[in-house]
Amino acid sequence: MSKLDSEKEQFIKSIDGFKQNLEKIKKFSNLEHANEYAQDAQVLRENLNTAFDKIRQFNDREVLFSQ
């Protein structure tokens, strides 16, 4: 397995963590816990931004390796 394939596999596993975080946020219903949910939402946003960057890197590397 190439390094790129290994990194992709690890990335896919991290997506499952994002899903779990999103499911927790979707259960928000009590304003007393708004700060906690806001922090979770901010972490999810940062993780998704990082994930989009990583996807671009994967695509760039695949293009480079295919030439």
MDTraj code that builds the backbone (N, CA, C; nanometers):
import mdtraj as md
import numpy as np

residues = "MET SER LYS LEU ASP SER GLU LYS GLU GLN PHE ILE LYS SER ILE ASP GLY PHE LYS GLN ASN LEU GLU LYS ILE LYS LYS PHE SER ASN LEU GLU HIS ALA ASN GLU TYR ALA GLN ASP ALA GLN VAL LEU ARG GLU ASN LEU ASN THR ALA PHE ASP LYS ILE ARG GLN PHE ASN ASP ARG GLU VAL LEU PHE SER GLN".split()
xyz = np.array([
    [0.0855, -0.1175, 0.0000],
    [0.0000, 0.0000, 0.0000],
    [0.0900, 0.1236, 0.0000],
    [0.0583, 0.2175, -0.0860],
    [0.1395, 0.3378, -0.0948],
    [0.1098, 0.4311, 0.0226],
    [0.1989, 0.5242, 0.0421],
    [0.1810, 0.6221, 0.1497],
    [0.0529, 0.7015, 0.1280],
    [0.0258, 0.7396, 0.0039],
    [-0.0948, 0.8149, -0.0276],
    [-0.2198, 0.7339, 0.0068],
    [-0.2212, 0.6067, -0.0297],
    [-0.3356, 0.5209, 0.0023],
    [-0.3542, 0.5069, 0.1524],
    [-0.2455, 0.4943, 0.2234],
    [-0.2519, 0.4842, 0.3685],
    [-0.3083, 0.6121, 0.4308],
    [-0.2641, 0.7246, 0.3791],
    [-0.3146, 0.8529, 0.4300],
    [-0.4632, 0.8694, 0.3989],
    [-0.5042, 0.8237, 0.2821],
    [-0.6460, 0.8311, 0.2463],
    [-0.7300, 0.7453, 0.3409],
    [-0.6825, 0.6282, 0.3697],
    [-0.7536, 0.5379, 0.4607],
    [-0.7683, 0.6013, 0.5989],
    [-0.6618, 0.6598, 0.6482],
    [-0.6662, 0.7283, 0.7779],
    [-0.7623, 0.8471, 0.7728],
    [-0.7639, 0.9170, 0.6626],
    [-0.8530, 1.0307, 0.6452],
    [-0.9992, 0.9869, 0.6518],
    [-1.0299, 0.8769, 0.5868],
    [-1.1667, 0.8248, 0.5876],
    [-1.2090, 0.7904, 0.7299],
    [-1.1185, 0.7359, 0.8078],
    [-1.1501, 0.7055, 0.9480],
    [-1.1779, 0.8342, 1.0263],
    [-1.1055, 0.9403, 0.9955],
    [-1.1278, 1.0663, 1.0666],
    [-1.2641, 1.1246, 1.0332],
    [-1.3144, 1.0972, 0.9145],
    [-1.4476, 1.1444, 0.8750],
    [-1.5533, 1.0864, 0.9690],
    [-1.5349, 0.9640, 1.0133],
    [-1.6297, 0.9036, 1.1080],
    [-1.6366, 0.9844, 1.2372],
    [-1.5241, 1.0367, 1.2813],
    [-1.5223, 1.1229, 1.3997],
    [-1.6008, 1.2509, 1.3759],
    [-1.5913, 1.3041, 1.2553],
    [-1.6679, 1.4240, 1.2207],
    [-1.8178, 1.3944, 1.2279],
    [-1.8551, 1.2779, 1.1786],
    [-1.9960, 1.2384, 1.1800],
    [-2.0478, 1.2306, 1.3231],
    [-1.9692, 1.1723, 1.4108],
    [-2.0097, 1.1608, 1.5513],
    [-2.0258, 1.2985, 1.6137],
    [-1.9333, 1.3880, 1.5842],
    [-1.9401, 1.5242, 1.6365],
    [-2.0663, 1.5937, 1.5849],
    [-2.0970, 1.5770, 1.4589],
    [-2.2161, 1.6376, 1.4006],
    [-2.3430, 1.5828, 1.4657],
    [-2.3474, 1.4534, 1.4894],
    [-2.4650, 1.3943, 1.5535],
    [-2.4861, 1.4531, 1.6928],
    [-2.3781, 1.4765, 1.7648],
    [-2.3888, 1.5381, 1.8978],
    [-2.4444, 1.6800, 1.8854],
    [-2.3941, 1.7555, 1.7901],
    [-2.4380, 1.8941, 1.7707],
    [-2.5856, 1.8980, 1.7305],
    [-2.6288, 1.8034, 1.6497],
    [-2.7684, 1.8015, 1.6045],
    [-2.8659, 1.7821, 1.7207],
    [-2.8190, 1.7296, 1.8322],
    [-2.9054, 1.7058, 1.9481],
    [-2.9209, 1.8307, 2.0354],
    [-2.8584, 1.9400, 1.9969],
    [-2.8655, 2.0633, 2.0747],
    [-3.0108, 2.1067, 2.0922],
    [-3.0491, 2.1265, 2.2180],
    [-3.1858, 2.1717, 2.2441],
    [-3.1975, 2.2530, 2.3727],
    [-3.0879, 2.2658, 2.4463],
    [-3.0927, 2.3327, 2.5753],
    [-2.9947, 2.4501, 2.5743],
    [-3.0479, 2.5708, 2.5894],
    [-2.9624, 2.6893, 2.5847],
    [-2.8580, 2.6931, 2.6959],
    [-2.8805, 2.6208, 2.8020],
    [-2.7814, 2.6157, 2.9102],
    [-2.6502, 2.5533, 2.8632],
    [-2.6571, 2.4746, 2.7587],
    [-2.5378, 2.4067, 2.7061],
    [-2.4899, 2.4689, 2.5752],
    [-2.5351, 2.5897, 2.5459],
    [-2.5020, 2.6537, 2.4181],
    [-2.3516, 2.6694, 2.3985],
    [-2.2796, 2.7065, 2.5034],
    [-2.1345, 2.7245, 2.4884],
    [-2.0648, 2.5948, 2.4508],
    [-2.1062, 2.4857, 2.5125],
    [-2.0461, 2.3557, 2.4812],
    [-2.0707, 2.3204, 2.3342],
    [-2.1944, 2.3379, 2.2899],
    [-2.2273, 2.3058, 2.1512],
    [-2.1576, 2.4011, 2.0547],
    [-2.1439, 2.5259, 2.0939],
    [-2.0743, 2.6227, 2.0086],
    [-1.9281, 2.5817, 1.9920],
    [-1.8667, 2.5351, 2.1000],
    [-1.7271, 2.4896, 2.0922],
    [-1.7170, 2.3661, 2.0029],
    [-1.8118, 2.2735, 2.0196],
    [-1.8121, 2.1538, 1.9343],
    [-1.8293, 2.1919, 1.7878],
    [-1.9171, 2.2880, 1.7613],
    [-1.9402, 2.3327, 1.6242],
    [-1.8150, 2.3985, 1.5666],
    [-1.7457, 2.4758, 1.6469],
    [-1.6230, 2.5414, 1.6008],
    [-1.5153, 2.4377, 1.5695],
    [-1.5027, 2.3373, 1.6546],
    [-1.4047, 2.2312, 1.6302],
    [-1.4406, 2.1569, 1.5014],
    [-1.5681, 2.1271, 1.4833],
    [-1.6108, 2.0589, 1.3615],
    [-1.5789, 2.1438, 1.2389],
    [-1.6053, 2.2719, 1.2469],
    [-1.5757, 2.3613, 1.1344],
    [-1.4265, 2.3607, 1.1014],
    [-1.3431, 2.3699, 1.2030],
    [-1.1981, 2.3675, 1.1814],
    [-1.1550, 2.2344, 1.1210],
    [-1.2114, 2.1257, 1.1715],
    [-1.1768, 1.9933, 1.1186],
    [-1.2190, 1.9797, 0.9725],
    [-1.3361, 2.0315, 0.9391],
    [-1.3822, 2.0241, 0.8010],
    [-1.2957, 2.1098, 0.7086],
    [-1.2566, 2.2272, 0.7539],
    [-1.1665, 2.3108, 0.6731],
    [-1.0344, 2.2396, 0.6488],
    [-0.9810, 2.1766, 0.7521],
    [-0.8569, 2.1000, 0.7386],
    [-0.8767, 1.9828, 0.6430],
    [-0.9926, 1.9181, 0.6532],
    [-1.0217, 1.8041, 0.5663],
    [-1.0278, 1.8474, 0.4200],
    [-1.0912, 1.9612, 0.3924],
    [-1.0975, 2.0092, 0.2547],
    [-0.9568, 2.0389, 0.2013],
    [-0.8712, 2.0941, 0.2848],
    [-0.7323, 2.1184, 0.2433],
    [-0.6622, 1.9864, 0.2128],
    [-0.6850, 1.8878, 0.2973],
    [-0.6212, 1.7570, 0.2780],
    [-0.6703, 1.6920, 0.1483],
    [-0.7982, 1.7065, 0.1178],
    [-0.8521, 1.6523, -0.0077],
    [-0.7839, 1.7174, -0.1269],
    [-0.7654, 1.8494, -0.1207],
    [-0.6955, 1.9181, -0.2293],
    [-0.5524, 1.8642, -0.2441],
    [-0.4879, 1.8408, -0.1310],
    [-0.3515, 1.7865, -0.1344],
    [-0.3506, 1.6467, -0.1964],
    [-0.4482, 1.5628, -0.1587],
    [-0.4578, 1.4292, -0.2184],
    [-0.4732, 1.4402, -0.3699],
    [-0.5625, 1.5268, -0.4130],
    [-0.5853, 1.5441, -0.5572],
    [-0.4600, 1.5932, -0.6280],
    [-0.3928, 1.6900, -0.5687],
    [-0.2688, 1.7416, -0.6286],
    [-0.1638, 1.6315, -0.6398],
    [-0.1499, 1.5520, -0.5352],
    [-0.0503, 1.4441, -0.5368],
    [-0.0868, 1.3371, -0.6391],
    [-0.2161, 1.3056, -0.6500],
    [-0.2572, 1.2056, -0.7484],
    [-0.2272, 1.2524, -0.8908],
    [-0.2520, 1.3795, -0.9166],
    [-0.2233, 1.4360, -1.0483],
    [-0.0734, 1.4293, -1.0739],
    [0.0051, 1.4661, -0.9747],
    [0.1508, 1.4646, -0.9881],
    [0.2028, 1.3241, -1.0145],
    [0.1497, 1.2249, -0.9419],
    [0.1961, 1.0866, -0.9593],
    [0.1502, 1.0255, -1.0903],
    [0.0414, 1.0753, -1.1465],
    [-0.0103, 1.0164, -1.2699],
    [0.0590, 1.0705, -1.3943],
    [0.1437, 1.1715, -1.3795],
    [0.2119, 1.2307, -1.4946],
    [0.3347, 1.1533, -1.5319],
])
top = md.Topology()
chain = top.add_chain()
for i, resn in enumerate(residues, 1):
    res = top.add_residue(resn, chain, resSeq=i)
    for name in ("N", "CA", "C"):
        top.add_atom(name, md.element.get_by_symbol(name[0]), res)
traj = md.Trajectory(xyz[None], top)
